[in-house]
Amino acid sequence: MNVIFCSAAIIRNKKNQILIMSRKKKESFRDCWEFPGGKLNNYETYLEALVRELKEELNIKINIKELVNYSFFKHKYRAFLLMMYVFEIKKWSGKICNNEGVKLEWVSVRELRRKKLLPANIKVVDYFLK
């Protein structure tokens, strides 16, 4: 079974809303929403991948020294095993831009629980948004 390593972010704004992204342009789970982030490149750490992905997808920078709330998750899909670190982000520099051409949406915790999320992200919501 293939193993995929990725980093993701729970990005909260000052209204305590969480940023999610549509997957309409992806090959799988096109009707789902996900948190910003992505796969690790060769020899990349989870933190390096997070910094790179947030810059690529949203054009924002984070200070990794300020990341205090994070957790490791794994989820078995039919075709692969996902190994993922998720980091909570409350501060960043730069204006969030939609570099991927997908729909971005700020949602409350209540709204988030009603969205169709990737299966692995349901565990993330239960952990971070108790």
N, C-alpha and C positions, 0 to 999 in steps of 0.2 A: 504494500500500500504506500502510495506517495505521501510524504509529509510536507506541509506548507507552513512556513514560519512567517508571521506578520506582526506588525504593530498597528495599533489603532488608538484613536483619541476620543474621549468624551470631552467635548469643548462646550463650556458653559459661559454664557454672557452674563452681564450684570443683572438681568431679569431672571436668572437661574434657568434660562431656556437652553436646550441642548441642540447642537447642530447635527443634522443628518443629511445624507446624500442619497439620491436615487441611483439605481443600478440599471437604468434603461439602456445604457450603451454597452453593458457587459454581456458576455455570452450566457451566463447562468444566473438564475434567481433574478431575472429582469424585472419582476414585479415587486421586489423587496427594496427596503431602505437599509443603509449601512452607516457606520461611523467613519469619519475620515481616517485614512491610513492605507497601508498596503503591504505587499510582500517584501521580505528582506532580499536584497541583492547579495551576490556571493561575498563572503567575508564581512558582511555588514552586521553591526549589532542592532538590537531592537531599538535602542535610542537613536542611533544613526539613521535607521530606516524611518523612524517617526519624524525626525527633523527634516529629512529629505522629502518624504511624502507630503508633509504639511506645506512645505515650500512649493512643491510641484502642483498640488491640488488646489491650495487656497492662497498661496503667496503670503504666508505668514511665517514669522520666526518665533521660536520659543526658547526660553532659557532652561536648559535641562536641570540646572541646579535648583529650580523652583518646583520640580515635579516631586510631590510628596505622596500622592495617592495613586497607586498603580497596582495591578494584579495580573496574574498569569491565568490563562484559560486554555482549555483544549476541548475540541469538539470533533467527533467523528462523523464525517459526511460519507455518503455512499462510495465516493471515488478517492477520498483522501482524508488524512488526519490534519486538522488545523491546530497549530501551536501558536498562541497569540498573547502578547502583552498588551494591555490596555492602560493608557495613562489619562488621568484627569487633568485637563488644561483649563485654567481660569484666567491666565494672563498670557498675552502674546503681543508681538509688535507687528505693525502693518495692518492694512485694511483687508478684510477677507474678500477675495476675488474668486470667481468661479472659473478657474483655469481649465477644468475638465469638460465644460459644456453640459453638465448634468444639473438637475434641479437640486438646489440647496434649500433647506427649510429649518428655521428655528422653531422648536416645539417645547411645550411644557412637559413635565414628567408624565402627567395624565395623558396628554396627546401622544407621547412617545409609546406608551403602553398599548395604544390602539393602532399604531402603525404596524404594517407587516414588515418585520425585521428579518435579517438573515438568522437562521436557527442559532448559530453561535452567539449572536449578539443578544439573544434573550437572556442568557446567563449573565452577560455583562450588565444589562439593565437591572437584573435582580440584585447583583452585587453592589453597584455604585449608587443605585437610586432606591434604596430600601425605604 
